[in-house]
């Protein structure tokens, strides 16, 4: 069996907004095939960590490598799913057109999308089970459907790493469960880092959990206890586990 390669290597990273230290001495390695859950209270630095991996912001100190490269050079291998749709809900754009936006870095600068781009979009929509919605207007979809469209947009570029920033924050529990099931299947082909406030998914879906509250502590899923979570959140936290049918 071939040895898994590191996808993300972060060593002793620190970051501050103005003079407010947000991340302190962060060290983390993510291997191929990992499904890493990132949890922590509001303002703890979770989204900041994703932005550093994407190369959108730069740490004050420390080292970051994405597929052995700088974040800027490794960014094309990453698919990113934001917490909210960054599109005007009133704009008359179809699901297919939204997904095709994810091909802009691979399609010709001028001219229409190619057949290969449309085939990639169709494949991505099938992966997240929204192919039947391809001709519908994006703004008319439910919150859960929109998140699946954003996931397809991130997947259409064939990324090797998928970053998701609280993709289920504004949807109900049943839809949330369905999205996690889609992510479980995707994890067979792509490494995933998922930021979430929902502690209930931890024991069911991810293989490691990074607790971030300025500092970072990473544990295998089966090592996560109430004490570990409370230390991360600096106080008592009620954790509900979702049932999962295998």
RARA-V517205 format. One record per backbone hydrogen bond with DSSP energy under -1.0 kcal/mol. NH is the residue of the N-H (numbers start at 1). CO is the residue of the C=O. If there is no record, write none. Layout:
nh->[NH	NH]
co->[CO	CO]
This chain:
nh->[7	8	9	10	11	13	14	15	17	20	22	23	24	26	28	30	32	34	36	37	38	39	44	49	50	51	52	53	54	56	57	60	61	63	65	66	67	69	74	75	77	78	79	81	91	93	95	96	98	99	100	102	103	104	106	107	118	119	120	121	122	123	124	125	126	127	128	129	130	133	134	136	138	140	141	146	147	148	149	150	151	152	153	154	155	156	158	160	161	162	163	164	165	166	169	171	176	177	178	179	180	181	182	183	184	185	186	187	188	189	190	191	192	193	194	195	196	199	201	202	205	207	208	209	210	211	212	213	214	215	217	219	221	223	224	229	230	231	232	233	235	242]
co->[30	30	65	28	63	26	61	23	20	17	15	15	214	13	10	8	5	31	192	208	194	210	41	45	46	47	48	49	50	51	51	14	14	11	9	69	7	66	70	71	74	75	161	163	88	91	136	134	94	95	96	99	100	101	103	103	114	115	116	117	118	119	120	121	122	123	124	126	125	130	131	133	93	137	138	142	143	144	145	146	147	148	149	150	151	152	155	77	77	191	79	193	81	195	166	168	172	173	174	175	176	177	178	179	180	181	182	183	185	186	186	160	34	162	36	164	38	197	198	199	201	35	35	219	37	217	39	215	44	213	211	209	207	220	221	225	226	227	228	229	230	200]
